[in-house]
Amino acid sequence: MTYTEYIISYLLHHNPQLVSLVGYGAFCLGNSEYKVVILPSSFFCDTTYGEPTSMPTLPLKQLGNTPLLYGEPLIEQQNGQVVVHADIIASSFFLMSRYEEMVFSNSNRDNHGRFIGRHSLAYRAGFIDRPIVDEYGVLLRGWLRQAGVVVEEPQERYSSIVLTHDVDTLSHYRRWRGTLGALKRMVSGSGERISDVFRAWQHIEFDPAYTFGWLIGQDKLVDDAQILFFFKAAQKRSKYDYPQYHLYGKDCQRLLRMCELTQCDIGLHCSYLSGAEPKLIKEERKRLQKASQQKIYTARHHYLRALQPEDMHALIAAKIEDDYTMGYADVAGFRLGCCRPLLWIDPKSREVTSLTLHPLTAMDASLVRKEYMNLTPLAAYHAVIELLKQVQKHAGEVVLLWHNTSVQEHTNAEMRKVYQDIIQYLKS
């Protein structure tokens, strides 16, 4: 399937009867096989493709109330066809493939090498909180109806809910380094309690960071939700991959068994270092498979550090089938311009690959960390709810990322309450 065929299919929720009625290109004009014909812009022209000059110009034109990246907001009736001058195929490709991240491969990056969400076109144009690719689908179905085709809109619902947790650390006080650090902080009056430290030494369940049982209990309140934990398995690692836990240690094995008993899925938390050296992912997957005695086909990059779009090929080579990295660290919203899972399109080769990307709806750290959105807990809750409403409107998939350390009972009580309230919203 070509990338243009796939995008049309995606916009129409993969309904083959409808897909066959949409043509892309001037050669489709006058062909009665097509009810809607979309005229291409110059975006895919070989002389400018991949160059900064191919980027959309701000302010963007509007197609109704939806921003249009390429083409003209003109819709005509010609000889029984609806002719669309708005190039929603190129506009969708731009977002779904992370095209701008390929164009600006060495700029607009933070100190971790990640593309900065606030520098993205979606943020600068003011639609980061809207899945406009899905909005293009609404428009396309409307044009088909205009051409006399009976088309029903997808029911407003969540197609699926995936509640994910990155296991960046298992505990605070189960190692000498963490314990000594806590004791030093107690001397300086940090408010940490010595009782927590000594109880954690006796049993990991008493460690304040070991909130996994609580998280699972909350997640299970949402009917049919998938619960997914991502485990680190790096052998070669950077300083940002610490603290590193032992996959075969009793604490990690305990959590792996808990996941199995509670029917939670596990995936690979690709190391920070693998963002720069993607070939490491294959070995990390093997290590996690051996320790968990499970086949691993799911992954998310540590720090959301998927640096270059073409690095996705390393996930495919490692036999990863589903990736959950696709959100910006510094701002919540729709990095891929959509809220439904999609096959990754390589922006260099324009090949539709076998790798499924699951757009990240919201991450706890993005919402409240000072260097990111810096929202109050209440504002963070409302920001997530607004994104969830967009997902529901377009029959999308909810993907939330909440870390075990962000819901500690005594130190992060407000964010713990935020997560509880979000779960109650999803439950209702």
C-alpha positions in Angstrom: 0.0 0.0 0.0 1.3 3.4 -0.9 1.5 6.2 1.6 -1.3 8.1 -0.2 -3.5 5.0 -0.2 -2.8 4.4 3.5 -3.6 8.0 4.5 -6.9 8.0 2.7 -7.7 4.7 4.3 -6.8 6.1 7.8 -8.9 9.1 7.3 -11.9 6.9 6.5 -11.3 4.5 9.4 -10.1 1.8 7.0 -13.5 1.4 5.3 -12.5 -0.2 1.9 -15.9 0.7 0.2 -15.3 4.4 1.0 -11.6 4.4 0.2 -12.2 3.3 -3.3 -14.4 6.4 -4.0 -11.6 8.9 -3.2 -8.9 9.8 -5.7 -5.7 11.8 -5.2 -4.4 13.5 -8.3 -5.6 15.5 -11.3 -5.7 12.2 -13.4 -8.7 11.2 -11.3 -10.8 14.1 -12.7 -13.7 12.9 -14.9 -13.3 9.3 -13.8 -16.7 8.2 -12.5 -15.0 5.7 -10.2 -14.1 8.6 -7.9 -16.7 10.6 -6.1 -14.2 12.9 -4.4 -10.9 14.0 -6.0 -8.2 15.7 -3.9 -5.8 17.8 -6.0 -2.2 17.6 -4.8 -0.2 20.6 -3.8 3.5 20.9 -4.6 4.5 19.3 -1.2 5.8 16.0 -2.6 7.8 17.7 -5.4 11.3 16.1 -5.5 13.1 19.4 -5.9 11.8 20.8 -2.5 10.8 17.8 -0.5 12.8 17.6 2.7 14.0 21.2 2.4 13.0 24.0 4.9 11.3 25.7 2.0 8.7 22.9 1.9 7.4 23.9 5.4 3.9 25.4 5.7 3.7 29.2 6.0 2.1 30.8 9.1 -0.6 31.9 9.6 -2.2 28.8 8.1 -5.2 28.9 5.9 -8.4 27.5 7.4 -10.6 24.8 5.9 -13.8 25.6 7.8 -12.6 25.6 11.4 -9.6 23.3 10.7 -6.1 24.5 9.9 -4.8 23.5 6.5 -1.1 23.0 6.0 -1.0 22.6 2.2 -3.3 23.5 -0.8 -6.2 25.9 -0.9 -9.4 25.9 1.1 -11.5 25.5 -2.1 -14.2 22.8 -2.7 -15.9 22.6 -6.1 -18.5 20.4 -7.8 -17.4 19.3 -11.3 -19.2 16.8 -13.5 -20.7 14.9 -10.5 -17.4 14.9 -8.5 -16.5 16.9 -5.4 -13.1 18.4 -6.3 -11.0 19.4 -3.3 -8.1 21.8 -3.7 -7.2 21.4 0.0 -4.3 18.9 0.1 -5.3 17.0 3.2 -3.1 14.1 2.2 0.1 16.1 2.3 -1.1 17.9 5.4 -1.8 14.5 7.1 1.5 13.1 5.9 3.4 16.0 7.4 2.0 15.2 10.9 1.8 11.4 10.8 5.4 11.0 9.6 7.0 13.6 11.9 8.2 15.3 8.7 9.3 18.5 10.3 11.5 16.5 12.7 13.3 15.1 9.7 13.7 18.5 8.1 15.1 20.1 11.3 17.1 17.0 12.4 19.8 19.1 14.0 17.8 22.0 15.4 14.8 22.8 17.6 16.2 20.3 20.1 16.4 20.3 23.9 19.5 19.3 26.0 18.4 15.6 25.6 18.3 15.9 21.8 14.5 15.7 21.7 12.4 17.8 19.3 10.8 20.6 21.4 7.1 20.5 21.3 6.8 24.3 21.6 8.9 24.6 18.4 6.6 22.3 16.5 4.2 23.7 13.8 1.3 22.3 15.7 2.1 24.3 18.8 3.1 27.5 17.0 -0.1 27.3 14.8 -2.2 26.7 17.9 -3.6 23.2 17.3 -1.4 21.0 19.4 -4.5 20.1 21.5 -6.5 19.1 18.4 -6.1 15.9 16.4 -6.5 17.7 13.0 -5.7 14.6 11.0 -8.8 13.1 12.5 -10.6 16.4 11.7 -9.6 16.0 8.1 -11.3 12.6 8.2 -14.5 14.3 9.3 -14.2 16.7 6.4 -13.5 13.9 3.9 -16.6 11.9 5.0 -18.6 15.1 4.6 -17.4 15.6 1.0 -18.4 12.0 0.3 -21.9 12.7 1.6 -21.9 15.9 -0.5 -21.2 13.6 -3.5 -24.3 11.5 -2.6 -22.5 8.6 -0.8 -24.2 7.3 2.4 -21.5 7.7 5.1 -22.0 7.3 8.8 -19.8 9.0 11.4 -17.9 6.8 13.8 -19.6 6.6 17.2 -18.1 9.0 19.8 -16.3 6.7 22.2 -12.9 5.5 23.3 -11.8 2.7 20.9 -9.4 1.6 23.7 -7.9 2.8 26.9 -4.2 2.0 27.6 -2.9 3.0 31.1 0.9 2.9 31.0 3.6 3.2 33.7 7.3 3.6 33.1 9.3 1.7 35.7 12.1 4.1 35.9 12.9 3.1 39.5 11.5 0.4 41.7 12.3 2.0 45.1 14.1 4.8 46.9 15.5 3.0 50.0 16.4 -0.5 48.9 20.0 0.3 48.2 22.7 1.9 50.4 23.1 4.9 48.1 19.4 5.8 48.3 19.3 5.1 52.1 22.3 7.3 52.8 20.9 10.1 50.7 17.6 9.9 52.6 19.4 10.0 55.9 21.4 13.1 54.8 18.2 14.8 53.7 16.6 14.0 57.1 19.4 15.7 58.9 18.8 18.8 56.8 15.1 18.7 57.6 13.7 17.5 54.3 10.7 15.9 55.9 11.5 12.3 54.9 10.7 9.9 57.7 13.2 7.4 59.1 10.4 4.9 59.7 9.8 4.7 55.9 13.5 4.0 55.3 13.8 1.2 57.8 10.4 -0.4 56.9 11.5 -0.3 53.2 14.7 -2.2 54.1 12.5 -5.0 55.5 10.0 -5.1 52.6 9.8 -3.3 49.3 6.0 -2.8 49.8 6.9 -0.2 52.4 9.1 1.8 50.1 7.2 5.1 49.1 8.2 4.6 45.4 6.7 1.2 45.2 3.2 2.3 44.3 2.6 -0.3 41.7 -0.1 -2.1 43.6 -2.0 1.1 44.1 -1.7 2.0 40.4 -3.0 -1.4 39.3 -5.9 -1.1 41.8 -6.8 2.3 40.2 -6.4 1.1 36.7 -8.6 -1.9 37.2 -11.5 0.4 38.0 -11.7 1.2 34.2 -13.5 -1.7 32.5 -11.5 -3.3 29.6 -8.5 -0.9 30.0 -5.1 -2.4 29.0 -2.5 -1.9 31.7 1.0 -1.7 30.5 4.3 -1.5 32.4 7.6 -0.6 30.6 10.8 -2.1 32.2 14.3 -1.0 31.6 16.8 -3.6 30.5 19.9 -1.7 29.5 23.4 -3.2 29.8 25.3 -0.3 28.3 23.8 2.9 29.8 24.2 6.6 30.3 23.9 8.5 33.5 20.2 9.2 32.7 19.5 5.5 32.7 20.2 5.4 36.5 19.0 4.2 38.9 19.2 0.8 37.3 17.5 -2.1 38.9 18.4 -5.8 38.5 16.0 -7.7 36.3 16.8 -10.9 38.1 16.7 -9.2 41.6 13.8 -10.2 43.9 12.2 -6.8 43.8 12.0 -6.7 40.0 10.9 -10.3 39.8 8.2 -9.6 42.3 6.8 -6.8 40.1 7.0 -9.0 37.0 5.1 -11.7 38.8 2.5 -9.1 40.0 2.0 -8.0 36.4 1.5 -11.6 35.4 -1.0 -12.3 38.2 -3.0 -9.2 37.6 -2.9 -9.6 33.8 -0.9 -6.5 33.1 1.2 -6.4 30.0 4.9 -5.5 30.0 7.0 -3.7 27.4 10.6 -2.6 26.9 11.6 0.8 28.2 14.3 1.5 25.7 17.3 3.1 27.4 18.2 6.7 27.2 21.4 5.7 25.4 19.5 3.8 22.8 18.0 7.1 21.6 21.5 7.9 20.3 22.4 4.3 19.6 19.2 2.6 18.4 21.0 -0.7 17.6 21.1 -1.3 21.4 17.3 -1.9 21.4 17.6 -5.4 20.0 19.8 -6.6 22.8 17.7 -4.8 25.5 14.6 -6.6 24.2 16.4 -10.0 24.5 17.5 -9.3 28.1 13.9 -8.3 29.1 12.5 -11.4 27.4 14.9 -13.7 29.2 14.2 -12.1 32.6 10.4 -12.0 32.2 10.1 -15.2 30.3 7.7 -13.4 27.9 7.9 -12.3 24.3 8.2 -8.5 24.1 6.7 -6.7 21.2 6.0 -3.3 22.8 8.3 -0.4 23.6 8.6 3.1 24.8 11.8 5.2 24.8 13.1 6.4 28.2 12.7 10.2 28.4 10.5 9.9 25.3 13.9 10.0 23.5 13.0 8.9 20.0 15.4 11.4 18.4 15.1 10.9 14.6 12.1 9.6 12.7 14.3 7.2 10.7 15.5 5.6 14.0 12.2 3.8 14.1 13.7 1.2 11.8 15.7 0.0 14.8 12.5 -0.9 16.6 11.3 -2.9 13.6 14.7 -4.6 13.3 14.3 -5.6 17.0 10.9 -7.1 16.3 9.0 -4.4 18.1 5.5 -4.1 16.8 3.9 -1.3 18.9 5.6 1.9 20.1 4.1 4.2 22.8 6.7 7.0 22.7 4.9 9.5 20.5 4.2 12.5 22.7 6.3 15.6 23.3 8.0 15.9 26.7 7.5 19.6 27.2 3.9 19.9 26.2 0.9 17.6 26.2 -1.0 17.2 22.9 -1.1 15.3 19.6 2.4 15.0 18.3 1.3 13.0 15.3 -1.8 15.1 14.7 -4.1 12.2 15.4 -5.5 10.2 18.3 -5.8 6.8 16.8 -3.0 4.2 16.3 -1.3 4.3 12.9 1.3 2.6 10.9 4.5 4.6 10.9 5.4 6.2 7.6 9.1 6.8 7.0 9.3 10.4 5.9 12.5 9.7 4.0 11.4 6.8 1.9 7.7 7.5 2.3 7.3 3.8 3.0 4.4 2.5 5.1 6.0 0.2 7.7 4.8 -2.5 10.0 5.4 -0.5 13.1 2.2 0.7 14.9 2.5 4.0 16.7 0.2 4.8 19.6 -0.2 8.5 20.2 0.5 9.5 23.8 -2.4 11.5 25.1 -0.7 12.9 28.2 2.2 12.3 30.6 2.3 13.4 34.2 5.7 15.1 34.0 4.8 17.2 30.9 1.9 18.7 32.8 3.4 19.8 36.1 7.2 20.0 35.8 8.5 23.6 36.0 10.6 23.3 32.8 7.5 22.0 30.9 3.9 23.2 31.2 4.2 24.0 34.9 0.5 23.5 35.6 -1.1 23.3 39.0 -2.6 19.9 39.8 -6.1 21.2 39.2 -5.1 22.8 35.9 -3.3 19.5 34.9 -6.5 17.6 35.5 -8.6 19.9 33.3 -5.9 19.8 30.6 -6.1 16.0 30.5 -9.9 16.0 30.4 -10.0 18.4 27.4 -7.6 16.0 25.6 -9.7 13.0 26.5 -12.8 14.8 25.1 -11.0 15.2 21.8 -10.0 11.5 21.8 -13.6 10.4 22.5 -15.0 12.7 19.8 -12.9 11.0 17.2 -13.2 7.4 18.5 -9.5 7.5 19.4 -7.3 5.6 21.8 -6.5 6.9 25.2 -2.8 6.5 26.2 -1.8 7.9 29.6 1.6 7.8 31.1 1.8 8.0 34.9 5.0 7.2 36.8 5.0 5.3 40.0 7.0 8.0 41.7 4.4 10.7 40.8 1.8 9.1 43.0 3.7 8.7 46.2 1.3 8.9 49.1 3.0 11.5 51.2 5.2 13.5 48.8 3.0 13.7 45.7 -0.5 13.5 47.3 -2.0 16.1 44.9 -0.8 14.3 41.7 -2.0 11.0 43.3 -5.5 12.6 43.6 -5.3 13.9 40.0 -4.7 10.4 38.7 -7.6 9.1 40.9 -9.9 11.8 39.4 -8.8 11.0 35.8 -9.5 7.3 36.4 -13.0 8.2 37.8 -13.6 10.3 34.7 -12.7 7.4 32.4 -14.7 5.0 34.5 -17.8 7.1 34.1 
